[in-house]
Amino acid sequence: MLIGEVARRSGVSARMLRHYESLGLVAPTQRTSGGYREYSDSDIGRIFHIEGLRKLGMSLTEVGRVLSEPDFDPGSVLGDLIAQTRGRIAAEQRLLDHLEAVARLGRTDGGSLLYTIDLMRSLESRDVIQRHKAALGSGVDGGMPIETLAQAVLQETVLNAAGAMRWALAQAGAEAVPHVVKGMDDESAQVRRNALLALDEIRRTTPDEKLSSHSTSMIRHALEVGLDDVDSDIRSIAALALGKAGDAKAVPVLLDLAMNGPKDIEAAETLGTIVEAAGPNADIGEGILSELHRRAESSETTTRFRVLQVLLEISGDDSDDLIAELSDDCSPELAATARAELNRRRRRT
């Protein structure tokens, strides 16, 4: 069969057949009396094999190895092809997600559409300044799809850019919560930290009446989950956020932070917030003071100093009594600090 007929029947152009021959992939073994290439049935079968392997995504070099090397392991090539295909599918899915997100914004006029696309591209830039500017821009006018901004928040590693992105995302309020909560199940501790910080930003920025009860419960549940996280930084973020919201579940972790750091000052302030929010006769305040009294008996001066640090944030007679005990501490510095606080409180009353 001559090359023109093979091209018509196989769908492979004559030019490509000649290219295959130049690479040694297929070589017609027969010639007509006039010197033209004549393909045998086995040659045509080989052409179909080449085309089939190419459709799998193999390069011509890989096709040649598969067809010519008897000891070649096609499994390794297939593994690479599977990974490459999955990568292409993931990229296409990301593109589809972006397009759907832009469509949901309803910014259909040319200028707005181009502005949104530019923001989205900048948010994915390797340049942190571009990401920072994109976050600020999207927060001002809502020009960024919420799910896109939420994903950027979860992945950001640079402190300043992450802060700008959280601020921008918080402008969306309750609508952003479901997109951020997903990050709490991520394998990466960085992503989980980013999710907690973003949820706390939303909680602090958005008045309670503007957060639906469902969104509020999602935030609180995510913060409670953070208390049990294996990452100590995540536990401290969750405890501080819950404590500032007046949630007593954060107390054990906050006490540990107050006594051992590294965020001992923030923890002390937050424990004071919890006691004040609970009221003078609440069990939670009594429990915290009881634990502080127990720890004040420690032989470690540092521990007693940190007990006093918490007491400075708590008002009331019980707190005054414990500060008075510490005013006679064997550490001159600790005793002087306690006496100064007692004098300050007496002057205030």
NUTILUM-839282 format. One line per field, with one value per residue (C-alpha): residue number from 0; z, y, x. Coordinates in Angstrom, 2 decimals, always signed. Example, Ala and Ser with C-alpha at 12.3 -4.5 7.8 and 13.67 -1.06 7.14 Angstrom:
<pts>
resi = c(0 | 1)
pz = c(+7.80 | +7.14)
py = c(-4.50 | -1.06)
px = c(+12.30 | +13.67)
</pts>
This chain:
<pts>
resi = c(0 | 1 | 2 | 3 | 4 | 5 | 6 | 7 | 8 | 9 | 10 | 11 | 12 | 13 | 14 | 15 | 16 | 17 | 18 | 19 | 20 | 21 | 22 | 23 | 24 | 25 | 26 | 27 | 28 | 29 | 30 | 31 | 32 | 33 | 34 | 35 | 36 | 37 | 38 | 39 | 40 | 41 | 42 | 43 | 44 | 45 | 46 | 47 | 48 | 49 | 50 | 51 | 52 | 53 | 54 | 55 | 56 | 57 | 58 | 59 | 60 | 61 | 62 | 63 | 64 | 65 | 66 | 67 | 68 | 69 | 70 | 71 | 72 | 73 | 74 | 75 | 76 | 77 | 78 | 79 | 80 | 81 | 82 | 83 | 84 | 85 | 86 | 87 | 88 | 89 | 90 | 91 | 92 | 93 | 94 | 95 | 96 | 97 | 98 | 99 | 100 | 101 | 102 | 103 | 104 | 105 | 106 | 107 | 108 | 109 | 110 | 111 | 112 | 113 | 114 | 115 | 116 | 117 | 118 | 119 | 120 | 121 | 122 | 123 | 124 | 125 | 126 | 127 | 128 | 129 | 130 | 131 | 132 | 133 | 134 | 135 | 136 | 137 | 138 | 139 | 140 | 141 | 142 | 143 | 144 | 145 | 146 | 147 | 148 | 149 | 150 | 151 | 152 | 153 | 154 | 155 | 156 | 157 | 158 | 159 | 160 | 161 | 162 | 163 | 164 | 165 | 166 | 167 | 168 | 169 | 170 | 171 | 172 | 173 | 174 | 175 | 176 | 177 | 178 | 179 | 180 | 181 | 182 | 183 | 184 | 185 | 186 | 187 | 188 | 189 | 190 | 191 | 192 | 193 | 194 | 195 | 196 | 197 | 198 | 199 | 200 | 201 | 202 | 203 | 204 | 205 | 206 | 207 | 208 | 209 | 210 | 211 | 212 | 213 | 214 | 215 | 216 | 217 | 218 | 219 | 220 | 221 | 222 | 223 | 224 | 225 | 226 | 227 | 228 | 229 | 230 | 231 | 232 | 233 | 234 | 235 | 236 | 237 | 238 | 239 | 240 | 241 | 242 | 243 | 244 | 245 | 246 | 247 | 248 | 249 | 250 | 251 | 252 | 253 | 254 | 255 | 256 | 257 | 258 | 259 | 260 | 261 | 262 | 263 | 264 | 265 | 266 | 267 | 268 | 269 | 270 | 271 | 272 | 273 | 274 | 275 | 276 | 277 | 278 | 279 | 280 | 281 | 282 | 283 | 284 | 285 | 286 | 287 | 288 | 289 | 290 | 291 | 292 | 293 | 294 | 295 | 296 | 297 | 298 | 299 | 300 | 301 | 302 | 303 | 304 | 305 | 306 | 307 | 308 | 309 | 310 | 311 | 312 | 313 | 314 | 315 | 316 | 317 | 318 | 319 | 320 | 321 | 322 | 323 | 324 | 325 | 326 | 327 | 328 | 329 | 330 | 331 | 332 | 333 | 334 | 335 | 336 | 337 | 338 | 339 | 340 | 341 | 342 | 343 | 344 | 345 | 346 | 347 | 348)
pz = c(+0.00 | -1.03 | +1.41 | +0.08 | +0.60 | +4.08 | +4.98 | +3.86 | +5.73 | +8.93 | +9.26 | +9.63 | +7.12 | +4.59 | +6.06 | +9.54 | +8.12 | +6.60 | +9.97 | +11.68 | +9.13 | +9.72 | +13.44 | +12.77 | +14.26 | +11.11 | +7.96 | +5.01 | +3.98 | +0.46 | -2.63 | -5.83 | -9.17 | -9.44 | -6.08 | -4.06 | -0.43 | +0.00 | +3.47 | +4.53 | +6.89 | +9.77 | +8.93 | +9.06 | +12.37 | +13.76 | +12.65 | +14.60 | +17.64 | +17.40 | +17.19 | +20.10 | +22.33 | +21.32 | +22.32 | +25.78 | +25.98 | +25.20 | +23.36 | +20.14 | +22.00 | +24.58 | +21.80 | +20.14 | +23.38 | +23.98 | +20.46 | +20.08 | +23.49 | +24.57 | +28.20 | +28.46 | +31.35 | +30.10 | +33.65 | +34.59 | +31.60 | +32.43 | +35.98 | +34.68 | +32.25 | +35.01 | +37.15 | +34.22 | +33.35 | +36.92 | +36.93 | +33.75 | +35.16 | +38.39 | +36.41 | +34.30 | +37.44 | +38.96 | +35.79 | +35.83 | +39.49 | +38.71 | +35.76 | +37.76 | +40.62 | +38.27 | +36.71 | +40.15 | +40.82 | +37.92 | +36.82 | +33.15 | +31.77 | +30.15 | +32.59 | +35.73 | +34.31 | +33.40 | +36.83 | +38.59 | +36.47 | +37.14 | +40.89 | +40.76 | +38.82 | +41.22 | +44.20 | +42.76 | +41.94 | +43.34 | +44.26 | +47.79 | +47.11 | +44.27 | +46.51 | +49.24 | +46.86 | +45.34 | +48.78 | +49.70 | +46.37 | +46.67 | +50.21 | +49.20 | +46.53 | +46.77 | +43.36 | +44.25 | +44.39 | +48.05 | +47.48 | +45.59 | +48.33 | +51.01 | +49.26 | +49.04 | +52.76 | +53.65 | +51.55 | +52.32 | +54.25 | +54.43 | +57.55 | +56.09 | +53.01 | +55.16 | +57.38 | +54.41 | +52.96 | +56.26 | +56.51 | +52.95 | +53.56 | +56.80 | +54.85 | +53.42 | +56.93 | +57.30 | +53.59 | +53.92 | +56.87 | +55.00 | +52.66 | +55.54 | +57.82 | +55.19 | +56.10 | +59.59 | +58.11 | +56.09 | +56.70 | +56.77 | +60.17 | +58.34 | +56.58 | +59.84 | +61.55 | +58.71 | +58.92 | +62.66 | +62.32 | +59.48 | +61.43 | +64.44 | +62.20 | +60.83 | +64.35 | +65.60 | +62.50 | +61.92 | +64.51 | +65.95 | +64.50 | +61.02 | +61.53 | +61.08 | +63.96 | +61.72 | +60.84 | +64.49 | +65.50 | +62.70 | +63.97 | +67.56 | +66.61 | +64.55 | +67.47 | +69.85 | +67.46 | +67.50 | +71.26 | +70.61 | +67.70 | +67.85 | +66.88 | +69.98 | +68.04 | +66.77 | +70.33 | +71.57 | +68.69 | +69.35 | +73.12 | +72.81 | +70.27 | +72.35 | +75.55 | +74.06 | +73.11 | +76.78 | +76.32 | +79.46 | +77.40 | +76.65 | +80.33 | +80.74 | +77.68 | +78.65 | +82.13 | +80.61 | +78.27 | +81.12 | +83.20 | +80.47 | +77.53 | +74.91 | +74.83 | +78.59 | +78.62 | +76.05 | +77.96 | +81.24 | +79.64 | +78.12 | +81.44 | +82.93 | +80.10 | +80.85 | +84.60 | +83.96 | +81.41 | +83.78 | +86.65 | +90.29 | +91.54 | +88.65 | +89.22 | +86.38 | +88.17 | +91.39 | +89.51 | +87.89 | +91.18 | +92.93 | +90.30 | +90.57 | +94.36 | +93.92 | +91.45 | +93.69 | +96.10 | +93.51 | +94.50 | +91.10 | +91.25 | +87.54 | +88.11 | +90.99 | +88.85 | +86.14 | +88.66 | +89.66 | +86.00 | +85.67 | +88.94 | +87.63 | +85.07 | +87.60 | +89.97 | +93.16 | +96.79 | +96.12 | +93.69 | +96.15 | +98.88 | +96.74 | +95.62 | +99.30 | +100.00 | +97.19 | +98.59 | +101.28 | +98.75 | +99.28 | +95.94 | +96.52 | +92.94 | +93.05 | +96.47 | +95.36 | +92.25 | +94.31 | +96.84 | +94.05 | +92.57 | +95.95 | +96.48 | +93.00 | +93.68 | +97.05 | +95.49 | +92.81 | +95.34)
py = c(+0.00 | +3.35 | +6.22 | +8.24 | +5.35 | +4.68 | +8.33 | +8.26 | +5.05 | +5.77 | +9.48 | +10.14 | +12.67 | +11.68 | +14.32 | +12.77 | +9.28 | +10.54 | +12.10 | +8.75 | +7.14 | +9.75 | +8.94 | +5.21 | +4.56 | +2.88 | +1.94 | +0.47 | -2.56 | -2.78 | -0.56 | -0.55 | -1.02 | +2.76 | +3.15 | +4.35 | +3.32 | +0.39 | -0.36 | -3.92 | -4.97 | -5.11 | -1.59 | -0.30 | -2.09 | -0.40 | +3.00 | +2.39 | +1.37 | +4.62 | +6.67 | +4.83 | +5.45 | +9.11 | +9.47 | +8.26 | +11.31 | +9.65 | +11.58 | +10.11 | +9.28 | +7.28 | +5.60 | +4.53 | +3.01 | +1.11 | -0.34 | -1.09 | -2.04 | -5.53 | -4.91 | -1.51 | -1.21 | +0.60 | +0.71 | +3.50 | +5.56 | +4.93 | +6.11 | +9.35 | +9.76 | +9.21 | +11.89 | +14.32 | +13.69 | +14.25 | +17.49 | +18.66 | +17.71 | +19.61 | +22.66 | +22.54 | +22.18 | +25.23 | +27.17 | +26.06 | +27.06 | +30.48 | +31.01 | +29.96 | +32.23 | +35.20 | +34.39 | +34.35 | +37.89 | +39.12 | +41.59 | +41.21 | +44.59 | +44.58 | +46.87 | +45.11 | +41.68 | +42.58 | +44.19 | +41.03 | +38.79 | +41.06 | +40.87 | +37.09 | +36.81 | +39.18 | +37.18 | +34.11 | +36.03 | +34.96 | +38.60 | +39.16 | +42.87 | +42.02 | +39.59 | +42.23 | +44.90 | +42.47 | +41.61 | +45.26 | +46.00 | +43.13 | +44.11 | +47.65 | +46.87 | +43.16 | +42.59 | +39.19 | +35.96 | +34.98 | +31.39 | +32.58 | +35.00 | +32.37 | +29.89 | +32.53 | +33.27 | +29.60 | +29.23 | +32.53 | +32.24 | +35.89 | +37.67 | +41.08 | +39.67 | +37.18 | +40.01 | +42.05 | +39.01 | +38.21 | +41.80 | +41.66 | +38.33 | +39.52 | +42.20 | +39.38 | +38.32 | +35.15 | +34.36 | +33.65 | +31.25 | +27.98 | +28.50 | +29.10 | +26.30 | +23.78 | +24.67 | +23.20 | +19.68 | +20.31 | +18.21 | +21.34 | +23.03 | +26.32 | +26.07 | +25.21 | +28.20 | +30.48 | +29.17 | +29.86 | +33.37 | +34.14 | +32.84 | +34.91 | +37.98 | +37.41 | +36.98 | +40.19 | +42.27 | +41.26 | +42.26 | +39.21 | +40.21 | +40.09 | +36.56 | +33.87 | +31.43 | +28.66 | +30.65 | +31.51 | +27.86 | +26.89 | +29.40 | +28.27 | +24.59 | +25.26 | +27.12 | +24.29 | +21.78 | +23.92 | +23.41 | +19.72 | +20.31 | +18.69 | +22.00 | +24.14 | +27.40 | +26.39 | +25.55 | +28.96 | +30.78 | +28.88 | +29.41 | +33.15 | +33.53 | +31.53 | +33.26 | +36.72 | +35.54 | +34.66 | +30.88 | +28.99 | +25.98 | +27.87 | +28.24 | +25.13 | +26.00 | +29.67 | +28.81 | +26.63 | +29.47 | +31.97 | +29.79 | +28.50 | +30.91 | +31.81 | +34.03 | +34.42 | +38.11 | +37.65 | +34.61 | +36.56 | +39.37 | +36.89 | +35.10 | +38.48 | +39.03 | +35.70 | +36.42 | +39.90 | +38.61 | +35.85 | +38.23 | +38.35 | +35.32 | +32.95 | +29.54 | +30.07 | +32.99 | +31.01 | +28.10 | +30.26 | +31.92 | +28.54 | +27.25 | +30.42 | +29.99 | +26.46 | +27.53 | +30.44 | +27.81 | +26.76 | +26.87 | +28.40 | +32.18 | +32.42 | +30.55 | +32.85 | +35.90 | +34.58 | +33.95 | +37.60 | +38.57 | +36.96 | +38.46 | +41.92 | +41.39 | +40.23 | +42.56 | +41.67 | +40.79 | +37.25 | +38.52 | +41.23 | +38.62 | +36.49 | +39.53 | +40.44 | +37.01 | +37.50 | +40.91 | +38.97 | +36.71 | +35.72 | +37.28 | +41.04 | +41.89 | +39.86 | +41.22 | +44.82 | +44.34 | +42.86 | +45.72 | +48.28 | +46.69 | +46.62 | +50.31 | +51.12 | +49.29 | +51.00 | +54.42 | +53.60 | +52.65)
px = c(+0.00 | +1.47 | +1.96 | -1.00 | -3.40 | -1.98 | -2.48 | -6.12 | -6.92 | -4.98 | -5.69 | -1.96 | -0.68 | +1.96 | +4.22 | +3.89 | +4.50 | +7.74 | +8.63 | +8.04 | +10.34 | +13.06 | +12.93 | +13.12 | +9.69 | +8.38 | +10.24 | +8.36 | +10.37 | +9.06 | +9.35 | +7.38 | +9.12 | +9.09 | +10.87 | +7.88 | +7.41 | +5.06 | +3.69 | +2.99 | +0.21 | +2.72 | +3.93 | +0.35 | -0.21 | +2.88 | +1.56 | -1.67 | +0.41 | +2.36 | -0.81 | -2.38 | +0.65 | +0.73 | -2.92 | -1.90 | +0.33 | +3.68 | +6.36 | +7.73 | +10.95 | +8.98 | +6.99 | +10.22 | +11.51 | +8.27 | +8.29 | +11.98 | +13.41 | +12.31 | +13.36 | +11.69 | +9.21 | +6.11 | +4.75 | +7.17 | +6.06 | +2.42 | +3.03 | +4.49 | +1.61 | -0.93 | +0.73 | +0.91 | -2.72 | -3.85 | -1.88 | -3.60 | -7.02 | -6.27 | -5.15 | -8.30 | -10.42 | -8.73 | -9.41 | -13.06 | -13.39 | -11.95 | -14.27 | -17.33 | -16.29 | -15.95 | -19.33 | -20.99 | -19.75 | -21.86 | -19.17 | -19.99 | -18.94 | -15.51 | -13.71 | -14.97 | -14.26 | -10.67 | -10.17 | -11.35 | -9.15 | -6.17 | -6.80 | -7.02 | -3.76 | -2.02 | -3.25 | -1.48 | +1.71 | +5.08 | +5.64 | +4.38 | +3.85 | +1.49 | -0.42 | -0.62 | -1.95 | -4.47 | -5.85 | -6.29 | -7.94 | -10.39 | -11.33 | -12.20 | -14.78 | -15.48 | -13.93 | -12.49 | -14.51 | -14.73 | -13.65 | -10.56 | -9.57 | -10.25 | -7.96 | -5.25 | -5.65 | -5.22 | -2.05 | -0.28 | +3.00 | +4.13 | +2.88 | +1.99 | +0.29 | -1.64 | -2.88 | -4.10 | -5.85 | -7.58 | -8.80 | -10.15 | -11.84 | -13.41 | -15.28 | -17.42 | -18.49 | -20.54 | -20.32 | -16.60 | -16.89 | -17.68 | -14.71 | -12.30 | -13.54 | -12.39 | -8.83 | -9.22 | -9.09 | -5.93 | -2.82 | -0.67 | -0.36 | +0.30 | -3.07 | -4.84 | -3.21 | -4.26 | -7.82 | -8.05 | -6.64 | -9.05 | -12.04 | -11.07 | -10.69 | -14.18 | -15.57 | -13.96 | -14.70 | -18.30 | -20.92 | -22.70 | -26.05 | -24.55 | -23.22 | -25.82 | -26.19 | -24.85 | -21.72 | -21.16 | -21.41 | -19.00 | -16.45 | -16.81 | -16.53 | -13.40 | -11.83 | -12.70 | -11.13 | -8.00 | -7.68 | -6.90 | -4.53 | -1.10 | +0.47 | +1.08 | +0.79 | -2.65 | -3.75 | -2.66 | -4.40 | -7.61 | -7.45 | -6.84 | -9.65 | -12.13 | -11.09 | -11.61 | -15.09 | -15.65 | -15.65 | -14.58 | -13.44 | -10.25 | -9.26 | -7.04 | -4.96 | -4.83 | -3.58 | -0.88 | +0.12 | +0.11 | +2.41 | +4.71 | +4.52 | +5.29 | +2.17 | +1.94 | +0.99 | -1.79 | -3.04 | -3.09 | -5.09 | -7.52 | -8.07 | -8.92 | -11.42 | -13.10 | -13.40 | -14.78 | -17.31 | -18.46 | -19.19 | -18.02 | -19.93 | -19.31 | -17.78 | -15.33 | -13.69 | -13.45 | -11.92 | -9.26 | -8.34 | -8.20 | -5.78 | -3.69 | -3.55 | -2.28 | +0.39 | +1.43 | +2.79 | +5.37 | +9.02 | +9.82 | +10.02 | +9.16 | +5.90 | +4.91 | +5.73 | +3.44 | +0.67 | +0.96 | +0.92 | -2.51 | -3.76 | -2.93 | -5.71 | -8.33 | -10.12 | -12.00 | -11.37 | -10.15 | -7.58 | -6.52 | -6.04 | -3.76 | -1.75 | -1.38 | +0.09 | +2.60 | +3.55 | +5.47 | +7.21 | +10.82 | +11.68 | +12.19 | +11.25 | +8.05 | +7.06 | +7.68 | +5.56 | +2.71 | +2.85 | +2.81 | -0.30 | -2.04 | -1.28 | -2.58 | -5.83 | -6.30 | -5.80 | -8.32 | -10.97)
</pts>
